[in-house]
Amino acid sequence: MKCSSFPGLLVTFSFVSSFFLFITIVCSVNSCKDDRLIVYRVVLNTFWSRQRFPKHYPEWRPPASFSRLIGRSHASPLQNFYELDKVASEGMKIFAETGASDVLDELSQGEGGIFDEFNAPPIPQGVGRTEAEFFVDGNHSRVSLISRIVPSPDWFVGLSSFNLCSNGRWIDNVTLEEYPFDAGTDNGFTFTSPNWPTEPRSKISRLTSKQPNHPASSFYYPEREVLPPIASFQFLKVKEYELSQVFHHPEPETVISSNDVIDPESRPIESNLKSATAASSVSNGPIAFNSVSEYLPDKILSKKKDKKHKLKKFRPPRDCRVSEWGPWSPCSKSCGIGEMIRTRTVIVHPRRGGRPCLPLKDATFCGSARSCGRSYFNW
């Protein structure tokens, strides 16, 4: 059985039970702290040369090249651009055939689980590189990328929902080899085939040395066991931010109001004994009394009605209660990393050693690298 969470990266299991065990392990340990913001650099290296891929190699109109790289960081595989063995969306179809990303861009940052959107310049030749920087955090640790192969009917290189958090730790440096994909929206076999729509659309598939199994295919090399990689994605961890939270813990007030006193003769003796035991439990644990006389004042035992003698009433602890969170404030920065703040207030203050108040101020990351100049990341 094959696990294809990451297209192009295949992991084989011998038994079905192993697959379910694998999924359980990933879900339980593959998460990073959500109070961290990570800056990553992705580098797309391309190796489309005449030496590697001599068949039908395009020299002009247009020459071998790659479109701009578009990417997004997101929360789950539901927000990726494409999925292997699934039919391409309309936005993916348009990008694979023309390089236009307007429809894909409609799912904007902050909506649908998308955290950051970014792009890198095109590569004007078959062999070259381009790079971009982007943000991820513990709740949005996946990244998806695509770049169109130019010229081609609907072929591209890409990465779908790759998780940069592994076993609870952020990956420092990793390089993934890439192979061409067919979006399944055009029937063309060669780089310069005329437009020939596929109706209905086929599933997205990986192009290999023998698939499609037709001698007219530009990637058809039956003498080769496998194709060499046409590109690679390298991820480098650049910087890590820690989001600070402000906590407010008011000191519990232990003063008992003078109004909370009673005349000892107005209460039964058994009640006073219970109060004393409860008070002892709060401070140093229960205290055993051999008789009532060990606790009761002499004035009570002698039945003298002294109105001036007053005994404080012991009340149970009172926990703090806070209101619901207020709305988030606007982002503190229009370029790069910023913070949004929300607050809440104390409804009931703690008394007599009750639970302290929960945090009254909360912060979260906001912002994007999209509107920043390249110099923003030059630390």
C-alpha positions in Angstrom: 0.0 0.0 0.0 1.3 3.5 -0.9 1.0 6.7 1.1 0.8 9.7 -1.3 0.3 12.5 1.1 3.2 14.3 -0.7 3.1 13.8 -4.5 6.4 12.6 -5.8 7.4 11.2 -2.4 6.2 7.5 -2.1 6.3 5.5 1.1 5.4 1.8 0.8 3.9 -0.3 3.6 3.5 -4.1 3.7 0.3 -4.3 5.7 -2.8 -2.1 5.9 -2.5 -2.0 9.6 0.9 -0.4 9.2 -0.7 2.5 7.3 -3.2 3.2 10.1 -0.4 3.1 12.6 1.6 5.6 10.6 -1.4 7.9 10.4 -1.8 7.7 14.2 1.8 8.6 14.8 1.8 11.5 12.4 -1.3 13.0 14.0 0.0 12.7 17.5 3.6 13.8 17.2 3.8 15.9 14.0 2.8 19.3 15.5 4.9 22.3 16.4 4.3 25.0 19.0 1.6 27.5 17.9 3.4 30.4 19.5 6.2 30.4 17.0 6.4 32.2 13.6 9.0 30.8 11.2 10.5 32.5 8.1 11.5 30.0 5.4 13.3 30.5 2.1 12.4 28.2 -0.8 14.7 27.8 -3.7 13.5 26.3 -7.0 16.5 24.9 -9.0 15.7 23.7 -12.5 17.7 21.2 -14.6 15.9 21.2 -17.9 18.9 21.0 -20.3 19.4 19.5 -23.7 21.9 17.0 -22.2 19.3 15.7 -19.7 16.2 15.9 -22.0 17.3 16.0 -25.6 14.0 15.0 -27.2 12.0 17.9 -28.7 14.1 20.3 -26.6 12.7 23.8 -27.3 15.3 26.4 -28.4 13.1 29.3 -29.3 9.5 30.6 -29.6 9.6 30.2 -26.6 12.8 28.6 -25.4 12.8 26.2 -22.5 11.9 28.1 -19.3 9.7 28.1 -16.2 6.9 30.5 -15.2 6.9 32.4 -12.0 6.7 30.3 -8.9 3.5 30.7 -6.8 3.1 29.3 -3.3 1.0 29.4 -0.2 1.4 28.2 3.4 -1.7 26.7 4.9 -3.3 24.5 7.6 -4.4 21.3 5.8 -4.2 19.5 2.4 -7.6 21.0 1.6 -5.9 24.3 0.8 -3.3 23.0 -1.7 -3.2 23.9 -5.4 -3.6 20.3 -6.7 -3.7 16.7 -5.6 -2.2 13.8 -7.4 -4.8 11.4 -9.0 -7.5 14.1 -8.6 -9.1 16.2 -11.3 -7.6 19.7 -11.6 -9.7 22.7 -10.5 -10.5 25.5 -12.9 -7.8 27.7 -11.4 -5.2 24.9 -11.7 -6.2 24.2 -15.3 -5.7 27.9 -16.3 -2.4 28.1 -14.5 -1.0 24.8 -16.0 -2.1 25.9 -19.5 -1.3 29.6 -19.5 0.6 30.5 -16.2 -2.1 32.9 -15.1 -3.0 32.6 -11.4 -5.9 35.0 -11.1 -8.5 32.3 -10.2 -6.1 30.6 -7.8 -5.5 34.0 -6.1 -9.2 34.4 -5.3 -8.6 32.2 -2.3 -6.8 35.0 -0.5 -4.6 35.1 2.5 -6.3 34.5 5.8 -9.3 32.8 4.2 -9.9 29.0 4.0 -6.9 28.2 6.2 -4.3 30.0 4.1 -1.7 31.7 6.2 0.7 33.3 3.6 0.8 33.7 -0.2 4.1 34.4 -2.0 5.7 34.1 -5.4 9.1 34.1 -7.1 10.3 35.5 -10.4 10.2 33.2 -13.5 13.3 31.4 -14.8 13.9 32.5 -18.4 15.9 29.4 -19.3 15.8 25.7 -18.7 18.6 25.6 -16.1 18.4 28.2 -13.4 17.0 29.1 -10.0 14.5 31.4 -8.3 13.6 31.9 -4.6 11.1 33.5 -2.2 10.5 33.8 1.5 7.3 33.0 3.4 5.8 32.6 6.8 4.5 29.5 8.6 3.4 28.8 12.2 2.4 25.8 14.3 -1.2 26.0 13.0 -0.2 26.5 9.3 2.9 24.3 8.8 2.2 23.1 5.2 3.4 24.6 2.0 2.2 24.1 -1.6 4.1 25.3 -4.7 3.6 25.2 -8.5 5.6 26.5 -11.6 4.5 25.9 -15.2 6.9 24.3 -17.7 7.1 26.6 -20.7 6.4 25.7 -23.4 4.0 22.8 -22.7 0.4 21.8 -23.1 -0.4 21.7 -19.4 2.7 20.4 -17.6 4.2 21.8 -14.4 6.4 21.1 -11.4 5.0 21.4 -8.0 4.8 20.3 -4.4 1.5 19.6 -2.7 0.9 20.2 1.0 4.5 19.4 2.2 4.7 19.7 6.0 7.7 21.7 7.3 7.0 20.5 10.9 8.3 17.0 11.5 8.0 15.1 14.8 7.3 18.3 16.6 10.4 20.2 15.2 10.8 22.6 12.3 12.9 21.3 9.5 16.1 23.3 9.2 17.1 22.3 5.6 15.7 19.9 3.1 15.9 19.3 -0.7 13.2 17.5 -2.6 13.7 16.3 -6.2 10.9 17.1 -8.6 9.5 15.5 -11.8 7.1 16.9 -14.4 3.3 16.6 -13.8 0.5 16.5 -16.3 -2.6 18.5 -15.2 -4.9 16.3 -17.3 -6.6 19.2 -19.1 -4.9 19.1 -22.5 -4.2 16.1 -24.8 -1.0 17.5 -26.3 2.0 15.1 -26.4 4.8 17.6 -27.1 6.1 20.8 -25.7 4.8 22.9 -28.6 1.5 21.0 -29.2 -1.5 23.1 -30.3 -4.3 23.5 -27.8 -6.3 20.3 -27.6 -8.6 20.3 -24.6 -9.2 17.0 -22.7 -13.0 16.4 -22.3 -13.7 15.3 -19.7 -10.6 16.2 -17.8 -8.2 13.5 -16.7 -6.7 13.1 -13.3 -3.4 14.9 -12.5 -0.6 12.4 -13.1 3.2 12.2 -13.0 5.0 12.1 -16.4 7.5 9.3 -16.6 9.9 7.8 -19.2 7.1 5.4 -20.3 3.9 7.3 -19.4 2.2 8.4 -21.5 3.1 5.3 -23.4 3.4 7.0 -26.8 6.5 7.6 -28.9 5.3 11.2 -29.7 5.5 12.2 -26.0 8.3 14.7 -25.3 9.2 12.8 -22.1 9.1 9.4 -23.7 12.4 7.7 -23.2 11.7 3.9 -23.2 15.4 3.0 -22.8 15.5 4.8 -19.4 14.2 3.2 -16.3 13.4 6.6 -14.7 13.6 10.2 -15.8 16.2 12.4 -14.1 14.7 15.1 -11.9 13.8 18.2 -13.9 13.9 20.5 -10.8 14.2 20.5 -7.0 12.8 22.5 -4.1 15.1 23.4 -1.3 13.7 24.8 2.0 15.9 26.7 4.4 14.8 27.8 7.8 15.8 31.5 8.0 14.4 32.9 11.3 12.1 32.1 14.2 10.0 34.5 16.1 8.3 33.8 19.5 4.9 35.4 20.1 4.7 36.9 23.6 1.5 36.7 25.6 0.7 39.1 28.4 -0.8 37.5 31.5 -2.4 39.4 34.3 -2.8 37.6 37.6 -4.3 39.8 40.4 -3.1 39.1 43.9 -5.8 37.2 45.7 -7.4 39.4 48.4 -7.7 37.7 51.8 -9.2 40.5 53.8 -12.6 39.6 55.3 -15.0 42.4 55.6 -16.0 43.6 59.1 -19.6 43.1 58.0 -19.0 39.4 57.9 -19.2 38.9 61.7 -21.9 37.3 63.8 -22.8 37.1 67.4 -21.6 33.7 68.6 -24.7 33.1 70.7 -26.9 33.5 67.6 -25.4 30.3 66.1 -25.5 26.7 67.3 -22.3 25.3 68.8 -22.0 22.6 66.1 -22.0 25.2 63.4 -19.1 27.1 64.9 -17.1 23.8 65.2 -17.6 23.1 61.5 -16.4 26.6 60.6 -13.3 26.2 62.6 -12.5 22.9 61.0 -13.1 24.4 57.5 -10.8 27.3 58.3 -8.1 25.0 59.4 -8.3 23.0 56.2 -7.7 26.1 54.1 -4.5 27.1 56.0 -2.6 24.1 57.3 -4.9 21.1 56.9 -7.6 19.6 59.2 -7.0 19.9 62.9 -8.6 17.3 65.3 -10.3 18.5 68.5 -10.8 16.2 71.5 -13.7 18.3 72.7 -15.7 21.3 71.8 -14.2 23.1 74.8 -10.8 23.1 73.1 -12.1 25.5 70.5 -14.9 27.5 72.0 -14.0 30.8 73.8 -14.2 30.8 77.6 -16.9 33.5 77.4 -19.2 31.2 75.5 -18.6 28.3 77.9 -19.3 30.4 80.9 -22.5 31.5 79.1 -21.7 35.2 79.6 -23.5 37.3 77.1 -20.8 39.7 76.0 -22.1 41.5 73.0 -18.7 43.0 72.2 -17.2 39.6 71.6 -17.5 38.8 67.9 -16.3 35.8 65.8 -15.3 36.2 62.2 -17.2 34.2 59.7 -15.1 31.9 57.4 -16.3 31.7 53.8 -15.1 29.4 51.0 -12.7 30.6 48.3 -14.1 32.5 45.4 -12.6 32.0 41.9 -12.0 34.7 39.4 -14.4 35.1 36.5 -13.6 36.9 33.2 -15.6 38.1 30.3 -15.5 36.7 26.7 -12.7 37.9 24.4 -13.3 41.2 22.6 -12.6 41.6 18.9 -9.1 41.5 17.4 -7.4 44.8 16.9 -6.1 45.8 13.4 -2.7 44.4 12.4 0.2 46.5 13.9 2.1 46.5 10.6 1.2 46.7 6.9 4.4 45.0 5.8 6.0 41.9 7.3 5.3 40.5 10.7 2.9 42.3 13.0 0.5 41.5 15.9 -3.2 41.7 16.6 -4.4 42.1 20.1 -7.6 41.2 21.9 -8.6 41.8 25.5 -11.2 40.8 28.2 -12.1 42.1 31.6 -12.5 40.8 35.1 -16.1 40.2 36.1 -15.5 38.8 39.6 -12.2 39.2 41.3 -10.8 36.2 43.3 -11.1 36.1 47.0 -9.8 34.0 49.9 -7.3 32.1 47.8 -9.6 31.3 44.9 -8.3 30.6 41.4 -6.5 33.6 39.9 -7.7 35.3 36.7 -7.0 33.9 33.3 -5.0 36.0 30.8 -6.6 39.3 30.1 -4.6 40.0 26.9 -3.9 37.8 23.9 -1.9 38.3 20.8 -1.5 36.6 17.4 0.6 37.0 14.3 -0.6 38.8 11.3 0.9 40.2 8.1 2.6 38.8 5.0 5.8 39.1 3.0 3.9 39.8 -0.1 3.9 43.6 0.3 7.5 43.9 1.5 10.5 44.8 -0.5 13.3 42.2 -0.9 15.4 44.2 1.6 13.0 43.3 4.4 14.7 39.9 5.0 18.3 41.2 4.9 19.2 41.0 8.6 
